[in-house]
């Protein structure tokens, strides 16, 4: 079975001040058919897995583009089309193929193209033909569109948030595609709109139990795969929101029924799923009063993984103004500050303007007196089993607060973002991370308490008031009963 593999992914925040152009992809990583010859990283993991599994079966593999960009605003149309067309040219040259596996995101929007993944899958289908098995691996924060469902054979989303199960889901998709290609199964997909938009943290109940029951149900007769698309709330898209997806073996009625049951169960859990977040001062009060540390505070609204700049100063400003000490905070994306500190060198004390550079949702820049404690390059941080680069890193100290700054925009996944610079988190009272939820896998084991903070920023978790222009307002919490 000849297998074609490719990857094109970014998550589009329609309200982000940062455009997604070629430089964004170049910074995160572009490989023209040779990603699997390089070390495995966060966004190349599925490509490595698919090549290894296909070659273990003696199947020839044709590898095309791998391109990923940190979430930001809409992708420049010419950039998307250039990447898309490279994949299509490679697929045309590889024909005939039996299996096409695409590592995607599912919430990529380009200028004038709301459904990049549906567009790519449909064009792959036109080349590969009706008999080819086309599988798409998706982030659960995707917009599950009709075109994606119609043109793909199989769609599998990660089940966990944080997404620590990417390798496992890549394995699932390969297995499902192989079974279908060999005629062992006849996949049928159906989805159901849950009419919900909110954050769904899977380590906590009731989502933990929901996911566990969904996984258990996959072993039932006739069911091949079950996924929950959480949706990406800050994508202005007609299909934004949670959707349940069921894949069955040739039984459309079963798929329809199971997707409906999953959607109904999720909706019934909605009030327990959306937990209230304290504001900045409320969170700081709790952290200061805690008997033990470190208390981990999540700056959820300035998460680079959701398209925010990661240079917001709201939380740091309050910490400094309140005189709270023994704090570590990061990662702040400020290439200008990094450059200045590298010029000054380790041990230098200087006046530095930090953060607040990308727009009103970044807050005001802070004029600080800082000491450069460490400078590092070539560091990485783990996210689950995979690693992600950190770029040029700087450790600054200001009034008892350790501040981590870098020049490669990324969210804070793991304590390695701090410890790689020499910061001992075990001795800190408070650790502030710029992340909405992916930090949890790495930081929860070392935290005395984890608090998600309702900070201002580019992805403020006020789901009932996101200014959509394309999504109908028939969703919870915009409406208490959107099915009425």
Beta strands, then each sheet from edge to edge (+ up, - down):
strand 1: 3-9
strand 2: 30-32
strand 3: 61-68
strand 4: 99-103
strand 5: 133-138
strand 6: 154-157
strand 7: 187-193
strand 8: 223-229
strand 9: 243-249
strand 10: 295-299
strand 11: 327-333
strand 12: 349-354
strand 13: 366-376
strand 14: 380-383
strand 15: 386-389
strand 16: 393-398
strand 17: 401-406
strand 18: 430-433
strand 19: 449-453
sheet 1: 2+ 3- 1- 4- 5- 6-
sheet 2: 7+ 9- 8+
sheet 3: 12+ 13- 16+ 17- 11- 18- 10- 19-
sheet 4: 14+ 15-
end
